[in-house]
Amino acid sequence: MLNLSLFLEDSARSHPSRDAVVLGDTRLSYAQVNGAANQVANLLVARGIQPGDKVALSCPNLPFFPIIYYGILKAGAVVVPLNVLLKGREIAYHLNDSDAKAYFCFQGTPDLPMGTDGYAGFQDAEGCESFFMIMADPSAPSSVEGTETLGQAMHGHSPVFESVATEPNDTAVILYTSGTTGQPKGAELSHANMVMNAVTANRLFDSVSSKHDTHLVVLPLFHSFGQTVNMNAGFLVSATLVMLPRFDAQQAIGLMQKESITMFAGVPTMYWGLLGALDETVDVKKIAGNLRQAVAGGSALPVEILKQFKERFGVQILEGYGLSETSPVATFSDPERDPRPGSIGVPIWGIEVKLVDNEWKTIEGADEIGEIAIRGHNIMKGYYKRPEATAEVMKDGWFRTGDLARRDEDGFYYIVDRAKDLIIRGGFNVYPREIEEVLMTHDAVSLAAVIGVPHESHGEEIKAYVIKTPGVDVTEDELIGWCKEQMATYKYPRVVEFAPELPMTSTGKILKRELS
């Protein structure tokens, strides 16, 4: 038997009174979270949910998320976490595609505007018979006809439950990909996938229950990064999770001071935000004195941000790499060797990584560019109900990621770019990340995103969107001229556009497909 919910149960036995989750003035112990999760499990069983049934969950970073997540797992069911920003049509698609039998959905409030809207999507979900509204105020009535609030549904159910015995290869979670091309696909991850990834993550972070880490959870828990690195890895070692429903750099800095945060995981734009939020009111020494681990992933971290963070906080950001299909961690900075700025590290324990060409042939040479392929205990079972799509990316146990990288002589990997983001200008391959890294070294550039735009003679031209550093001025032409001096003729951007902000996903990744 191997059930991911054992992380919560074991911590509730060993540290029942320790804070498990914190949100504002609300502090719930491991015993309280486990008891509430047991009530959710009893609720689901009473409503006819069977082992293997799919149960969807839309909820921002609130204590409700782990309570429902582990409650679903305890019942032997499969968790289908959904992005809280989905609209009604998109909700209906995910509920239908995943064959969800029940759905827990957070209703937004003025204080937490991330609530899912478009409730008409409920009615279009054939086969999803139980809908539960998650209210910020448990005593508030549901505003959606035909649904119960979570408080109403849990009332009277026992806080004691014997978790269903699941097998290691049984599906624990279905994580939907972002769907940048075509409809989103659900990656089926087993209990073994998720357990092994969390265990290995803690091994890399040197995290054990005796150290009592405190995580600041700014990554959305419906996404694989926060779900594994913060929640599952944290609950495994009885850590305290301090939750922030929506990332705000100033609020995050305040919580790092107030709650003595020891662990922070984020995407590059979050680190950029933290640096920008520092002023004379921030006790940087206090934050640095508690913070022992900073982890980055989700997209390539500009070396300039890495340098600035270490200068201000005295902590080396350790970079990792992975996808929803890989549970997600696949590579990470080697804790026994000096970190290499700009590298995503080396394969984690039990994982193989190689570079391949379009024909799946292995690329052996150092510093040659190829597509990352991964094999090991973290690889998904496949895309739910999509054998053809699975076959396109899987071969002999290897999963090809769509990400281009190079490997140095010591085995460290470096992301070059997404294969789909590659710019081909006049027959030359141009990697946007390389251009972005150079731009970030200019004093007037705070953040940059580079894309290819159509061009009559060159096929594609290089365009840079730039957020300027406050108080430092530069014109578009001056920046283009500077780039011309720094890069080869075929690489430098011919077009620069200043922007007050860049479009981002709910996980903080820059949405290049919305730039043109």
KOLGUTOR-629834 format. One record per residue (C-alpha): residue number from 1; residue in three letters; y, z, x. Coordinates in steps of 0.02 Angstrom, whole numbers, padded with zeros to 5 digits. Example, Ala and Ser with C-alpha at 12.3 -4.5 7.8 and 13.67 -1.06 7.14 Angstrom:
// KOLGUTOR-629834
SITE    i   aa       Y       Z       X
SITE    1  ALA  -00225   00390   00615
SITE    2  SER  -00053   00357   00684
//
This chain:
// KOLGUTOR-629834
SITE    i   aa       Y       Z       X
SITE    1  MET   00000   00000   00000
SITE    2  LEU   00173  -00044   00064
SITE    3  ASN   00323  -00025  -00050
SITE    4  LEU   00502  -00041   00014
SITE    5  SER   00553   00104  -00101
SITE    6  LEU   00461   00222   00019
SITE    7  PHE   00621   00222   00124
SITE    8  LEU   00709   00319  -00014
SITE    9  GLU   00560   00429  -00058
SITE   10  ASP   00528   00483   00122
SITE   11  SER   00712   00526   00151
SITE   12  ALA   00718   00623  -00013
SITE   13  ARG   00570   00727   00047
SITE   14  SER   00635   00758   00223
SITE   15  HIS   00823   00776   00186
SITE   16  PRO   00840   00808  -00001
SITE   17  SER   01014   00887   00009
SITE   18  ARG   01090   00763   00133
SITE   19  ASP   01222   00644   00063
SITE   20  ALA   01141   00476   00030
SITE   21  VAL   01290   00383  -00044
SITE   22  VAL   01475   00420  -00050
SITE   23  LEU   01606   00334  -00157
SITE   24  GLY   01777   00415  -00161
SITE   25  ASP   01750   00594  -00218
SITE   26  THR   01572   00558  -00279
SITE   27  ARG   01435   00616  -00163
SITE   28  LEU   01252   00597  -00212
SITE   29  SER   01110   00676  -00114
SITE   30  TYR   00946   00592  -00072
SITE   31  ALA   00859   00699  -00203
SITE   32  GLN   00985   00643  -00336
SITE   33  VAL   00972   00459  -00292
SITE   34  ASN   00782   00467  -00290
SITE   35  GLY   00777   00557  -00459
SITE   36  ALA   00893   00428  -00537
SITE   37  ALA   00789   00285  -00464
SITE   38  ASN   00635   00364  -00542
SITE   39  GLN   00723   00364  -00710
SITE   40  VAL   00759   00178  -00689
SITE   41  ALA   00576   00146  -00648
SITE   42  ASN   00519   00243  -00802
SITE   43  LEU   00645   00146  -00907
SITE   44  LEU   00577  -00021  -00847
SITE   45  VAL   00396   00026  -00875
SITE   46  ALA   00440   00087  -01051
SITE   47  ARG   00521  -00082  -01086
SITE   48  GLY   00363  -00175  -01037
SITE   49  ILE   00408  -00228  -00860
SITE   50  GLN   00248  -00264  -00763
SITE   51  PRO   00218  -00268  -00575
SITE   52  GLY   00279  -00436  -00510
SITE   53  ASP   00406  -00462  -00650
SITE   54  LYS   00580  -00513  -00594
SITE   55  VAL   00729  -00399  -00631
SITE   56  ALA   00906  -00459  -00592
SITE   57  LEU   01048  -00348  -00531
SITE   58  SER   01236  -00385  -00524
SITE   59  CYS   01331  -00238  -00449
SITE   60  PRO   01464  -00213  -00315
SITE   61  ASN   01447  -00079  -00182
SITE   62  LEU   01426   00071  -00297
SITE   63  PRO   01296   00210  -00299
SITE   64  PHE   01216   00118  -00446
SITE   65  PHE   01158  -00021  -00330
SITE   66  PRO   01029   00076  -00226
SITE   67  ILE   00977   00178  -00378
SITE   68  ILE   00932   00022  -00477
SITE   69  TYR   00868  -00076  -00326
SITE   70  TYR   00740   00055  -00276
SITE   71  GLY   00701   00094  -00458
SITE   72  ILE   00649  -00087  -00484
SITE   73  LEU   00540  -00082  -00328
SITE   74  LYS   00460   00083  -00380
SITE   75  ALA   00403  -00002  -00542
SITE   76  GLY   00319  -00138  -00437
SITE   77  ALA   00444  -00268  -00497
SITE   78  VAL   00546  -00392  -00395
SITE   79  VAL   00733  -00367  -00366
SITE   80  VAL   00844  -00520  -00392
SITE   81  PRO   01017  -00469  -00326
SITE   82  LEU   01156  -00583  -00389
SITE   83  ASN   01329  -00616  -00322
SITE   84  VAL   01451  -00513  -00425
SITE   85  LEU   01575  -00658  -00434
SITE   86  LEU   01459  -00774  -00532
SITE   87  LYS   01522  -00844  -00697
SITE   88  GLY   01426  -00859  -00860
SITE   89  ARG   01350  -01030  -00826
SITE   90  GLU   01296  -00975  -00652
SITE   91  ILE   01224  -00812  -00717
SITE   92  ALA   01118  -00908  -00842
SITE   93  TYR   01055  -01024  -00704
SITE   94  HIS   01000  -00880  -00592
SITE   95  LEU   00918  -00783  -00733
SITE   96  ASN   00822  -00935  -00791
SITE   97  ASP   00776  -00997  -00618
SITE   98  SER   00709  -00827  -00564
SITE   99  ASP   00617  -00796  -00729
SITE  100  ALA   00707  -00629  -00745
SITE  101  LYS   00636  -00516  -00881
SITE  102  ALA   00778  -00388  -00871
SITE  103  TYR   00957  -00386  -00807
SITE  104  PHE   01070  -00245  -00747
SITE  105  CYS   01251  -00300  -00744
SITE  106  PHE   01409  -00207  -00690
SITE  107  GLN   01559  -00221  -00805
SITE  108  GLY   01723  -00227  -00710
SITE  109  THR   01868  -00107  -00730
SITE  110  PRO   02048  -00115  -00669
SITE  111  ASP   01998  -00008  -00520
SITE  112  LEU   01845  -00115  -00482
SITE  113  PRO   01889  -00294  -00532
SITE  114  MET   01733  -00366  -00451
SITE  115  GLY   01635  -00351  -00612
SITE  116  THR   01538  -00503  -00669
SITE  117  ASP   01616  -00598  -00813
SITE  118  GLY   01556  -00741  -00921
SITE  119  TYR   01439  -00637  -01026
SITE  120  ALA   01394  -00790  -01129
SITE  121  GLY   01271  -00826  -00989
SITE  122  PHE   01162  -00687  -01058
SITE  123  GLN   01123  -00782  -01214
SITE  124  ASP   01067  -00935  -01115
SITE  125  ALA   00936  -00841  -01016
SITE  126  GLU   00772  -00879  -01102
SITE  127  GLY   00642  -00743  -01073
SITE  128  CYS   00766  -00611  -01013
SITE  129  GLU   00746  -00484  -01152
SITE  130  SER   00827  -00325  -01084
SITE  131  PHE   01011  -00317  -01035
SITE  132  PHE   01090  -00158  -00968
SITE  133  MET   01276  -00138  -00935
SITE  134  ILE   01324  -00034  -00783
SITE  135  MET   01486   00057  -00825
SITE  136  ALA   01602   00141  -00698
SITE  137  ASP   01615   00277  -00829
SITE  138  PRO   01436   00317  -00886
SITE  139  SER   01500   00384  -01052
SITE  140  ALA   01595   00224  -01096
SITE  141  PRO   01516   00112  -01229
SITE  142  SER   01462  -00065  -01189
SITE  143  SER   01589  -00196  -01240
SITE  144  VAL   01455  -00330  -01251
SITE  145  GLU   01359  -00344  -01414
SITE  146  GLY   01172  -00323  -01398
SITE  147  THR   01173  -00230  -01233
SITE  148  GLU   01148  -00048  -01188
SITE  149  THR   01239   00045  -01052
SITE  150  LEU   01135   00107  -00906
SITE  151  GLY   01174   00286  -00957
SITE  152  GLN   01109   00257  -01133
SITE  153  ALA   00953   00170  -01070
SITE  154  MET   00909   00303  -00940
SITE  155  HIS   00937   00448  -01059
SITE  156  GLY   00779   00550  -01086
SITE  157  HIS   00677   00465  -00950
SITE  158  SER   00593   00577  -00822
SITE  159  PRO   00661   00592  -00644
SITE  160  VAL   00481   00594  -00584
SITE  161  PHE   00383   00433  -00555
SITE  162  GLU   00233   00380  -00451
SITE  163  SER   00280   00217  -00368
SITE  164  VAL   00170   00067  -00401
SITE  165  ALA   00056   00022  -00256
SITE  166  THR   00111  -00148  -00193
SITE  167  GLU   00031  -00253  -00057
SITE  168  PRO   00125  -00302   00101
SITE  169  ASN   00134  -00485   00049
SITE  170  ASP   00191  -00450  -00129
SITE  171  THR   00366  -00512  -00163
SITE  172  ALA   00497  -00373  -00154
SITE  173  VAL   00660  -00470  -00166
SITE  174  ILE   00719  -00645  -00211
SITE  175  LEU   00882  -00683  -00121
SITE  176  TYR   00977  -00837  -00178
SITE  177  THR   01053  -00948  -00046
SITE  178  SER   01238  -00989  -00062
SITE  179  GLY   01202  -01163  -00127
SITE  180  THR   01327  -01258  -00019
SITE  181  THR   01224  -01413  -00056
SITE  182  GLY   01135  -01432  -00222
SITE  183  GLN   01082  -01287  -00333
SITE  184  PRO   01052  -01115  -00255
SITE  185  LYS   00872  -01080  -00205
SITE  186  GLY   00785  -00912  -00211
SITE  187  ALA   00706  -00855  -00048
SITE  188  GLU   00553  -00748  -00084
SITE  189  LEU   00542  -00601   00035
SITE  190  SER   00392  -00486   00040
SITE  191  HIS   00387  -00297   00058
SITE  192  ALA   00323  -00324   00236
SITE  193  ASN   00468  -00442   00275
SITE  194  MET   00598  -00316   00219
SITE  195  VAL   00514  -00161   00290
SITE  196  MET   00485  -00238   00462
SITE  197  ASN   00663  -00304   00472
SITE  198  ALA   00739  -00134   00432
SITE  199  VAL   00623  -00044   00554
SITE  200  THR   00664  -00168   00691
SITE  201  ALA   00851  -00157   00655
SITE  202  ASN   00849   00032   00680
SITE  203  ARG   00752   00009   00840
SITE  204  LEU   00893  -00103   00902
SITE  205  PHE   01029   00016   00843
SITE  206  ASP   00940   00167   00917
SITE  207  SER   00949   00247   00744
SITE  208  VAL   00840   00396   00698
SITE  209  SER   00854   00526   00561
SITE  210  SER   00897   00664   00684
SITE  211  LYS   01059   00575   00733
SITE  212  HIS   01122   00569   00554
SITE  213  ASP   01221   00408   00559
SITE  214  THR   01358   00374   00433
SITE  215  HIS   01377   00191   00384
SITE  216  LEU   01535   00115   00314
SITE  217  VAL   01464  -00011   00190
SITE  218  VAL   01587  -00153   00170
SITE  219  LEU   01460  -00295   00168
SITE  220  PRO   01406  -00333  -00011
SITE  221  LEU   01235  -00258  -00043
SITE  222  PHE   01180  -00408  -00146
SITE  223  HIS   01183  -00506   00018
SITE  224  SER   01043  -00495   00145
SITE  225  PHE   01151  -00432   00289
SITE  226  GLY   01216  -00274   00204
SITE  227  GLN   01055  -00248   00108
SITE  228  THR   00947  -00238   00264
SITE  229  VAL   01064  -00176   00402
SITE  230  ASN   01158  -00048   00298
SITE  231  MET   01055   00003   00146
SITE  232  ASN   00872  -00018   00193
SITE  233  ALA   00894   00025   00377
SITE  234  GLY   01009   00169   00330
SITE  235  PHE   00895   00243   00197
SITE  236  LEU   00747   00229   00317
SITE  237  VAL   00829   00354   00436
SITE  238  SER   00915   00462   00304
SITE  239  ALA   01089   00398   00347
SITE  240  THR   01241   00424   00236
SITE  241  LEU   01312   00266   00158
SITE  242  VAL   01500   00270   00126
SITE  243  MET   01534   00129   00004
SITE  244  LEU   01684   00017  -00015
SITE  245  PRO   01667  -00097  -00168
SITE  246  ARG   01788  -00228  -00103
SITE  247  PHE   01833  -00249   00080
SITE  248  ASP   02011  -00196   00116
SITE  249  ALA   02053  -00172   00299
SITE  250  GLN   02174  -00027   00272
SITE  251  GLN   02053   00065   00158
SITE  252  ALA   01913   00035   00283
SITE  253  ILE   02017   00108   00425
SITE  254  GLY   02058   00259   00315
SITE  255  LEU   01874   00290   00278
SITE  256  MET   01827   00271   00461
SITE  257  GLN   01945   00416   00498
SITE  258  LYS   01903   00523   00345
SITE  259  GLU   01713   00507   00347
SITE  260  SER   01683   00503   00536
SITE  261  ILE   01595   00334   00528
SITE  262  THR   01466   00304   00664
SITE  263  MET   01401   00133   00609
SITE  264  PHE   01499  -00020   00557
SITE  265  ALA   01427  -00191   00517
SITE  266  GLY   01535  -00337   00465
SITE  267  VAL   01571  -00522   00476
SITE  268  PRO   01703  -00588   00598
SITE  269  THR   01844  -00595   00470
SITE  270  MET   01818  -00409   00436
SITE  271  TYR   01841  -00366   00619
SITE  272  TRP   01995  -00476   00621
SITE  273  GLY   02058  -00379   00470
SITE  274  LEU   02026  -00209   00551
SITE  275  LEU   02125  -00258   00705
SITE  276  GLY   02269  -00318   00597
SITE  277  ALA   02272  -00154   00499
SITE  278  LEU   02304  -00044   00651
SITE  279  ASP   02476   00036   00657
SITE  280  GLU   02556   00197   00720
SITE  281  THR   02480   00298   00577
SITE  282  VAL   02300   00261   00630
SITE  283  ASP   02210   00385   00742
SITE  284  VAL   02116   00255   00843
SITE  285  LYS   02050   00387   00964
SITE  286  LYS   01968   00482   00821
SITE  287  ILE   01885   00324   00754
SITE  288  ALA   01827   00274   00928
SITE  289  GLY   01760   00449   00961
SITE  290  ASN   01640   00437   00813
SITE  291  LEU   01599   00252   00810
SITE  292  ARG   01443   00222   00914
SITE  293  GLN   01386   00054   00848
SITE  294  ALA   01475  -00103   00788
SITE  295  VAL   01372  -00251   00730
SITE  296  ALA   01429  -00427   00687
SITE  297  GLY   01338  -00569   00600
SITE  298  GLY   01356  -00693   00459
SITE  299  SER   01450  -00820   00566
SITE  300  ALA   01504  -00843   00746
SITE  301  LEU   01618  -00706   00812
SITE  302  PRO   01767  -00773   00911
SITE  303  VAL   01762  -00703   01087
SITE  304  GLU   01947  -00658   01074
SITE  305  ILE   01913  -00540   00927
SITE  306  LEU   01768  -00461   01022
SITE  307  LYS   01881  -00427   01171
SITE  308  GLN   02022  -00354   01066
SITE  309  PHE   01903  -00239   00970
SITE  310  LYS   01829  -00168   01130
SITE  311  GLU   02004  -00139   01200
SITE  312  ARG   02062  -00045   01045
SITE  313  PHE   01905   00049   00993
SITE  314  GLY   01807   00060   01155
SITE  315  VAL   01651  -00009   01070
SITE  316  GLN   01561  -00170   01116
SITE  317  ILE   01523  -00270   00959
SITE  318  LEU   01340  -00320   00964
SITE  319  GLU   01305  -00488   00885
SITE  320  GLY   01152  -00538   00787
SITE  321  TYR   01095  -00690   00692
SITE  322  GLY   00991  -00726   00540
SITE  323  LEU   00984  -00797   00365
SITE  324  SER   00926  -00742   00193
SITE  325  GLU   00764  -00834   00231
SITE  326  THR   00735  -00724   00384
SITE  327  SER   00759  -00553   00300
SITE  328  PRO   00890  -00579   00386
SITE  329  VAL   00891  -00521   00570
SITE  330  ALA   00810  -00645   00691
SITE  331  THR   00904  -00622   00855
SITE  332  PHE   01012  -00480   00921
SITE  333  SER   01100  -00423   01078
SITE  334  ASP   00971  -00351   01196
SITE  335  PRO   01008  -00163   01202
SITE  336  GLU   00930  -00150   01376
SITE  337  ARG   01040  -00285   01453
SITE  338  ASP   01227  -00308   01463
SITE  339  PRO   01291  -00399   01309
SITE  340  ARG   01353  -00574   01335
SITE  341  PRO   01511  -00614   01238
SITE  342  GLY   01486  -00760   01121
SITE  343  SER   01295  -00746   01122
SITE  344  ILE   01190  -00703   00969
SITE  345  GLY   01067  -00621   01088
SITE  346  VAL   00880  -00643   01104
SITE  347  PRO   00736  -00642   00978
SITE  348  ILE   00703  -00470   00904
SITE  349  TRP   00532  -00387   00923
SITE  350  GLY   00392  -00489   00845
SITE  351  ILE   00497  -00646   00822
SITE  352  GLU   00487  -00815   00909
SITE  353  VAL   00637  -00931   00921
SITE  354  LYS   00648  -01108   00989
SITE  355  LEU   00762  -01260   00979
SITE  356  VAL   00699  -01420   00899
SITE  357  ASP   00759  -01597   00869
SITE  358  ASN   00753  -01693   00705
SITE  359  GLU   00568  -01731   00732
SITE  360  TRP   00521  -01547   00762
SITE  361  LYS   00498  -01580   00948
SITE  362  THR   00537  -01429   01055
SITE  363  ILE   00691  -01439   01167
SITE  364  GLU   00650  -01351   01329
SITE  365  GLY   00799  -01373   01444
SITE  366  ALA   00931  -01239   01472
SITE  367  ASP   01098  -01270   01385
SITE  368  GLU   01032  -01418   01286
SITE  369  ILE   01082  -01417   01103
SITE  370  GLY   00952  -01411   00964
SITE  371  GLU   00919  -01339   00792
SITE  372  ILE   00859  -01158   00787
SITE  373  ALA   00681  -01134   00723
SITE  374  ILE   00607  -00961   00693
SITE  375  ARG   00431  -00891   00669
SITE  376  GLY   00373  -00713   00640
SITE  377  HIS   00360  -00564   00522
SITE  378  ASN   00535  -00596   00450
SITE  379  ILE   00505  -00770   00378
SITE  380  MET   00510  -00789   00189
SITE  381  LYS   00359  -00833   00086
SITE  382  GLY   00453  -00987   00027
SITE  383  TYR   00583  -01043  -00099
SITE  384  TYR   00536  -00980  -00271
SITE  385  LYS   00454  -01120  -00374
SITE  386  ARG   00512  -01251  -00247
SITE  387  PRO   00364  -01307  -00141
SITE  388  GLU   00450  -01469  -00091
SITE  389  ALA   00607  -01381  -00031
SITE  390  THR   00498  -01256   00062
SITE  391  ALA   00401  -01395   00147
SITE  392  GLU   00564  -01473   00208
SITE  393  VAL   00608  -01321   00313
SITE  394  MET   00436  -01247   00354
SITE  395  LYS   00302  -01312   00472
SITE  396  ASP   00157  -01216   00552
SITE  397  GLY   00244  -01052   00511
SITE  398  TRP   00410  -01108   00588
SITE  399  PHE   00570  -01108   00485
SITE  400  ARG   00710  -01224   00536
SITE  401  THR   00882  -01152   00501
SITE  402  GLY   01006  -01296   00502
SITE  403  ASP   01104  -01207   00640
SITE  404  LEU   01136  -01289   00808
SITE  405  ALA   01126  -01184   00966
SITE  406  ARG   01096  -01186   01152
SITE  407  ARG   00993  -01066   01260
SITE  408  ASP   01045  -01013   01435
SITE  409  GLU   00929  -00990   01584
SITE  410  ASP   00902  -00806   01539
SITE  411  GLY   00847  -00842   01361
SITE  412  PHE   01009  -00793   01272
SITE  413  TYR   01055  -00902   01124
SITE  414  TYR   01229  -00965   01080
SITE  415  ILE   01274  -01039   00912
SITE  416  VAL   01359  -01207   00931
SITE  417  ASP   01385  -01242   00745
SITE  418  ARG   01305  -01276   00579
SITE  419  ALA   01221  -01446   00586
SITE  420  LYS   01316  -01496   00429
SITE  421  ASP   01484  -01444   00507
SITE  422  LEU   01462  -01559   00657
SITE  423  ILE   01609  -01681   00673
SITE  424  ILE   01574  -01855   00740
SITE  425  ARG   01737  -01930   00803
SITE  426  GLY   01728  -02105   00873
SITE  427  GLY   01544  -02081   00915
SITE  428  PHE   01571  -01914   01004
SITE  429  ASN   01497  -01752   00938
SITE  430  VAL   01629  -01617   00914
SITE  431  TYR   01580  -01438   00874
SITE  432  PRO   01713  -01350   00769
SITE  433  ARG   01671  -01178   00838
SITE  434  GLU   01717  -01233   01015
SITE  435  ILE   01888  -01291   00955
SITE  436  GLU   01913  -01130   00855
SITE  437  GLU   01873  -01024   01008
SITE  438  VAL   02007  -01114   01110
SITE  439  LEU   02136  -01101   00970
SITE  440  MET   02107  -00914   00955
SITE  441  THR   02166  -00890   01135
SITE  442  HIS   02342  -00949   01088
SITE  443  ASP   02461  -00803   01057
SITE  444  ALA   02524  -00881   00895
SITE  445  VAL   02351  -00906   00819
SITE  446  SER   02278  -00761   00721
SITE  447  LEU   02134  -00855   00640
SITE  448  ALA   02077  -01037   00639
SITE  449  ALA   01956  -01151   00548
SITE  450  VAL   01919  -01327   00607
SITE  451  ILE   01846  -01466   00500
SITE  452  GLY   01822  -01654   00505
SITE  453  VAL   01923  -01764   00388
SITE  454  PRO   01894  -01950   00350
SITE  455  HIS   01975  -02075   00468
SITE  456  GLU   01976  -02265   00454
SITE  457  SER   01938  -02308   00635
SITE  458  HIS   01862  -02149   00708
SITE  459  GLY   01751  -02106   00560
SITE  460  GLU   01813  -01925   00565
SITE  461  GLU   01970  -01843   00632
SITE  462  ILE   01986  -01662   00686
SITE  463  LYS   02096  -01548   00581
SITE  464  ALA   02136  -01364   00611
SITE  465  TYR   02192  -01239   00480
SITE  466  VAL   02284  -01094   00563
SITE  467  ILE   02344  -00923   00508
SITE  468  LYS   02488  -00879   00624
SITE  469  THR   02508  -00713   00713
SITE  470  PRO   02652  -00616   00633
SITE  471  GLY   02809  -00621   00740
SITE  472  VAL   02748  -00763   00852
SITE  473  ASP   02813  -00936   00808
SITE  474  VAL   02748  -01109   00848
SITE  475  THR   02761  -01279   00764
SITE  476  GLU   02616  -01392   00718
SITE  477  ASP   02666  -01519   00851
SITE  478  GLU   02683  -01385   00985
SITE  479  LEU   02510  -01319   00946
SITE  480  ILE   02435  -01494   00948
SITE  481  GLY   02519  -01525   01116
SITE  482  TRP   02449  -01363   01185
SITE  483  CYS   02273  -01408   01125
SITE  484  LYS   02289  -01578   01209
SITE  485  GLU   02314  -01488   01374
SITE  486  GLN   02164  -01374   01346
SITE  487  MET   02031  -01496   01284
SITE  488  ALA   01956  -01666   01314
SITE  489  THR   02043  -01810   01226
SITE  490  TYR   01907  -01833   01095
SITE  491  LYS   01905  -01647   01052
SITE  492  TYR   02080  -01585   01019
SITE  493  PRO   02143  -01579   00838
SITE  494  ARG   02267  -01716   00790
SITE  495  VAL   02313  -01624   00631
SITE  496  VAL   02363  -01441   00615
SITE  497  GLU   02406  -01357   00450
SITE  498  PHE   02472  -01180   00439
SITE  499  ALA   02404  -01076   00296
SITE  500  PRO   02442  -00899   00233
SITE  501  GLU   02256  -00870   00206
SITE  502  LEU   02088  -00959   00214
SITE  503  PRO   01961  -00973   00072
SITE  504  MET   01815  -00855   00098
SITE  505  THR   01651  -00812   00016
SITE  506  SER   01617  -00640  -00055
SITE  507  THR   01534  -00598   00111
SITE  508  GLY   01688  -00644   00213
SITE  509  LYS   01631  -00813   00280
SITE  510  ILE   01762  -00950   00287
SITE  511  LEU   01727  -01081   00154
SITE  512  LYS   01753  -01240   00252
SITE  513  ARG   01694  -01348   00108
SITE  514  GLU   01853  -01299   00013
SITE  515  LEU   01962  -01361   00156
SITE  516  SER   02008  -01545   00166
//
